[in-house]
């Protein structure tokens, strides 16, 4: 027999699930930030949000600015699948807004990275996880 939850109990379960996912995501961002710092990057911004999009981490090393999306999932495949075309465009737009708002930053190069956070493994840094559609 399948037990149905009351509307209030279902809402609580959904809210608890969202809160747990949020906490996992924030923990993943902290791990990713630590990994980048160990690799010699300087963190310029965390959780950068503008109307056109958002970026989890923005890091700089030697004239390169990396716009980093962090995904915390059960496995690497799910991390890779979690970045949709729409999300890529929103990150690209947010990157353009960040550079416009920070004209002193004139990067030699920029790229879009992914850091996959999977349980019981070190975070995996995938450099140039995707390329922009614009020239």
C-alpha positions as CSV (number, residue, x, y, z in Angstrom):
1,X,0.0,0.0,0.0
2,X,1.4,3.4,-1.0
3,X,1.1,6.1,1.7
4,X,0.2,9.6,0.4
5,X,1.5,12.5,2.3
6,X,-0.6,15.4,3.2
7,X,-0.1,18.6,1.2
8,X,1.6,20.3,4.1
9,X,3.9,17.3,4.7
10,X,4.8,17.1,1.0
11,X,5.6,20.8,1.0
12,X,7.8,20.3,4.0
13,X,9.6,17.4,2.3
14,X,10.1,19.6,-0.9
15,X,11.4,22.5,1.2
16,X,13.8,20.2,3.1
17,X,15.0,18.7,-0.2
18,X,15.6,22.1,-1.6
19,X,17.5,23.2,1.5
20,X,19.6,20.0,1.4
21,X,20.4,20.6,-2.2
22,X,21.3,24.2,-1.5
23,X,23.7,23.1,1.3
24,X,25.3,20.5,-0.9
25,X,25.8,23.1,-3.6
26,X,27.4,25.6,-1.2
27,X,29.7,22.9,0.2
28,X,30.6,22.0,-3.4
29,X,31.5,25.7,-4.1
30,X,33.7,25.8,-1.0
31,X,35.5,22.7,-2.1
32,X,35.9,24.1,-5.6
33,X,37.2,27.4,-4.3
34,X,39.8,25.6,-2.2
35,X,40.9,23.5,-5.2
36,X,41.3,26.6,-7.3
37,X,43.3,28.3,-4.6
38,X,45.6,25.3,-4.3
39,X,46.1,25.4,-8.1
40,X,47.3,29.1,-7.8
41,X,44.1,30.9,-8.7
42,X,42.9,34.0,-7.0
43,X,39.2,34.1,-6.4
44,X,37.7,37.3,-7.8
45,X,34.0,36.6,-7.0
46,X,31.7,34.0,-5.6
47,X,28.1,33.5,-6.4
48,X,28.2,36.5,-8.9
49,X,24.6,37.4,-9.8
50,X,23.2,39.9,-12.4
51,X,19.9,40.0,-14.1
52,X,21.2,38.1,-17.2
53,X,22.7,35.2,-15.3
54,X,25.0,34.0,-12.5
55,X,28.4,32.5,-12.0
56,X,29.4,30.3,-9.1
57,X,33.1,31.3,-9.1
58,X,35.3,33.7,-11.0
59,X,39.0,33.1,-10.7
60,X,42.2,34.6,-12.1
61,X,45.6,33.2,-12.7
62,X,48.4,34.7,-14.8
63,X,46.2,36.8,-17.2
64,X,43.5,34.2,-17.5
65,X,40.0,34.6,-16.1
66,X,38.1,31.4,-15.5
67,X,34.3,31.6,-15.1
68,X,33.5,28.4,-13.1
69,X,30.3,26.5,-12.8
70,X,30.3,24.1,-9.9
71,X,28.0,21.0,-10.0
72,X,27.6,18.7,-7.0
73,X,26.0,15.4,-8.1
74,X,26.1,11.7,-7.4
75,X,28.5,11.1,-10.3
76,X,30.5,12.8,-13.0
77,X,28.1,12.1,-15.8
78,X,25.3,13.8,-13.9
79,X,27.5,16.8,-13.3
80,X,28.2,17.1,-17.0
81,X,24.6,16.6,-18.0
82,X,23.5,19.3,-15.5
83,X,24.9,22.2,-17.6
84,X,22.2,23.0,-20.2
85,X,22.6,25.2,-23.3
86,X,20.4,27.8,-21.6
87,X,22.5,27.8,-18.5
88,X,25.7,28.1,-20.6
89,X,24.3,31.2,-22.3
90,X,23.3,32.7,-18.9
91,X,26.8,32.1,-17.6
92,X,28.3,33.7,-20.7
93,X,26.1,36.7,-20.4
94,X,27.0,37.1,-16.7
95,X,30.7,36.8,-17.7
96,X,30.2,39.7,-20.2
97,X,28.5,41.7,-17.5
98,X,31.3,41.0,-15.0
99,X,33.9,42.1,-17.5
100,X,31.9,45.3,-18.4
101,X,31.6,46.1,-14.7
102,X,35.3,45.6,-14.1
103,X,37.1,47.4,-16.9
104,X,40.4,47.3,-15.0
105,X,40.4,43.5,-15.7
106,X,41.7,43.0,-19.2
107,X,42.3,39.3,-19.4
108,X,44.7,37.8,-21.9
109,X,42.4,34.8,-22.1
110,X,39.1,33.7,-20.6
111,X,37.4,30.3,-20.4
112,X,34.4,28.5,-19.0
113,X,35.3,25.7,-16.6
114,X,33.3,23.1,-14.7
115,X,34.2,21.7,-11.3
116,X,32.4,18.5,-10.6
117,X,32.0,17.6,-7.0
118,X,31.2,13.9,-6.5
119,X,30.9,12.1,-3.1
120,X,34.0,10.4,-1.8
121,X,36.2,11.9,-4.6
122,X,38.3,14.9,-5.0
123,X,36.6,17.7,-7.1
124,X,37.4,17.3,-10.8
125,X,38.4,20.6,-12.6
126,X,37.4,20.4,-16.3
127,X,39.0,23.4,-18.0
128,X,37.3,24.8,-21.0
129,X,34.3,22.7,-20.4
130,X,32.6,24.6,-23.2
131,X,33.3,27.4,-25.8
132,X,31.2,30.4,-26.4
133,X,29.1,30.6,-29.5
134,X,30.2,34.2,-30.1
135,X,33.5,35.0,-31.9
